[in-house]
Amino acid sequence: MVSRQQVPFVTPAVKEPVSLVRQDGKRPDGATLLPWARGNPLAWNITISDTYAKSHLYDTACRPGAAADKAAANKSSKYCDLAGTYLYFPAAIETAGTWNQMADELVQEIGRRITLVTENSRQYFCFSACPLPFNGEMQSPCTARSLPPNNHPLQSFLV
């Protein structure tokens, strides 16, 4: 979602960089090849969390974005070894459309940089409306699969 559409306007980037493989074989979703800020390149991981999963339901009912924040915190701990050499952004988005703060900051910075490069303030894209990939399909962030069942207590809030 990020590397193909936005980052090439600003700086070269690669998807799933081989040089950043962890011991368990996992690697971030992408990284810039040149320094992004403070002399360090940028690495990111994008995670989609189901807002209405049973494991997230209590937290997301109490605080919007709780599932995204939890997913981002988990990714941060997995990739903590990147902190010294990369600016790491664990972007997380919930199926109901809520983004964690790091995802919002990353997309806003990419949009700001695109605006600077193109010198056109109207090039600032509306990222929240971008379709997101779910199971290999392109769908809107809020899909019928992400909504609670009809008999669920949260259903009354979604009418």
WOWO-V332562 format. One record per residue. N is the residue number from 1. RES is the residue in three letters. OMEGA is omega as a letter, one per 40 degrees, with the letter a starting at -180 (* if undefined). NEAR is the number of other C-alpha atoms within 10 Angstrom. Layout:
# WOWO-V332562
N&RES&OMEGA&NEAR / N&RES&OMEGA&NEAR
This chain:
# WOWO-V332562
1&MET&a&12 / 2&VAL&a&17 / 3&SER&a&19 / 4&ARG&a&12 / 5&GLN&a&8 / 6&GLN&a&17 / 7&VAL&a&21 / 8&PRO&i&15 / 9&PHE&a&17 / 10&VAL&a&18 / 11&THR&i&17 / 12&PRO&a&13 / 13&ALA&i&22 / 14&VAL&i&16 / 15&LYS&i&16 / 16&GLU&a&18 / 17&PRO&a&16 / 18&VAL&a&13 / 19&SER&a&8 / 20&LEU&a&17 / 21&VAL&i&12 / 22&ARG&a&14 / 23&GLN&i&7 / 24&ASP&i&6 / 25&GLY&i&8 / 26&LYS&i&13 / 27&ARG&i&21 / 28&PRO&a&23 / 29&ASP&a&18 / 30&GLY&i&22 / 31&ALA&i&27 / 32&THR&i&23 / 33&LEU&a&15 / 34&LEU&i&13 / 35&PRO&a&15 / 36&TRP&i&16 / 37&ALA&i&10 / 38&ARG&i&8 / 39&GLY&a&11 / 40&ASN&i&17 / 41&PRO&a&18 / 42&LEU&i&21 / 43&ALA&a&28 / 44&TRP&i&27 / 45&ASN&i&21 / 46&ILE&a&19 / 47&THR&i&16 / 48&ILE&i&20 / 49&SER&i&25 / 50&ASP&a&20 / 51&THR&a&28 / 52&TYR&i&22 / 53&ALA&a&15 / 54&LYS&a&9 / 55&SER&a&11 / 56&HIS&a&16 / 57&LEU&a&17 / 58&TYR&a&14 / 59&ASP&a&16 / 60&THR&i&18 / 61&ALA&a&13 / 62&CYS&a&9 / 63&ARG&i&10 / 64&PRO&i&17 / 65&GLY&a&23 / 66&ALA&a&22 / 67&ALA&i&29 / 68&ALA&i&30 / 69&ASP&i&22 / 70&LYS&i&16 / 71&ALA&i&21 / 72&ALA&i&26 / 73&ALA&i&14 / 74&ASN&i&13 / 75&LYS&i&21 / 76&SER&i&19 / 77&SER&i&10 / 78&LYS&a&14 / 79&TYR&a&20 / 80&CYS&i&12 / 81&ASP&i&13 / 82&LEU&a&16 / 83&ALA&a&13 / 84&GLY&a&9 / 85&THR&a&12 / 86&TYR&i&21 / 87&LEU&a&20 / 88&TYR&i&23 / 89&PHE&i&22 / 90&PRO&a&27 / 91&ALA&i&26 / 92&ALA&a&27 / 93&ILE&i&26 / 94&GLU&a&25 / 95&THR&i&25 / 96&ALA&i&18 / 97&GLY&a&21 / 98&THR&i&22 / 99&TRP&i&23 / 100&ASN&a&22 / 101&GLN&a&17 / 102&MET&i&18 / 103&ALA&i&22 / 104&ASP&i&17 / 105&GLU&a&14 / 106&LEU&a&17 / 107&VAL&i&19 / 108&GLN&i&16 / 109&GLU&i&12 / 110&ILE&i&21 / 111&GLY&i&22 / 112&ARG&a&16 / 113&ARG&i&18 / 114&ILE&i&22 / 115&THR&i&18 / 116&LEU&a&14 / 117&VAL&a&12 / 118&THR&a&13 / 119&GLU&a&10 / 120&ASN&a&10 / 121&SER&i&12 / 122&ARG&i&8 / 123&GLN&i&14 / 124&TYR&a&16 / 125&PHE&i&17 / 126&CYS&a&10 / 127&PHE&a&11 / 128&SER&i&14 / 129&ALA&a&10 / 130&CYS&i&13 / 131&PRO&a&14 / 132&LEU&i&18 / 133&PRO&i&13 / 134&PHE&i&13 / 135&ASN&i&7 / 136&GLY&i&7 / 137&GLU&i&9 / 138&MET&a&11 / 139&GLN&i&13 / 140&SER&a&17 / 141&PRO&i&21 / 142&CYS&a&16 / 143&THR&i&12 / 144&ALA&i&10 / 145&ARG&a&10 / 146&SER&a&17 / 147&LEU&i&18 / 148&PRO&i&16 / 149&PRO&a&12 / 150&ASN&a&9 / 151&ASN&a&8 / 152&HIS&a&9 / 153&PRO&i&9 / 154&LEU&a&15 / 155&GLN&a&12 / 156&SER&i&9 / 157&PHE&a&6 / 158&LEU&a&7 / 159&VAL&*&5
